Amino acid sequence: QALVEGGIGPETRQTLENIKATLEANGSSMDHVVKCTVFLADIAEWAAMNEVYVTFFGNKPARSALGVNGLALGARTEIECIAVVD
């Protein structure tokens, strides 16, 4: 699968859309996310990532973020979320 073009903003949006679809397919939702870990290829892109990230969460789950080297497929971001399924 190819990465979305356009950099950190579009990648963040697609990543969170994928997470949202997975949660909904399994009986949960973004409102049930309790913790996320955000991996960034360049921590300087935090603000641009966060601009998109905050639009997906009304409940503001706990979050950690860190700069990393060598994300899969040359991605700018990777996001891991833990959610509750009723």
Secondary structure, 3 states (H helix, E strand, C coil): CCCCCCCHHHHHHHHHHHHHHHHHHCCCCHHHEEEEEEEECCHHHHHHHHHHHHHHCCCCCEEEEEECCCCHHHCCEEEEEEECCC
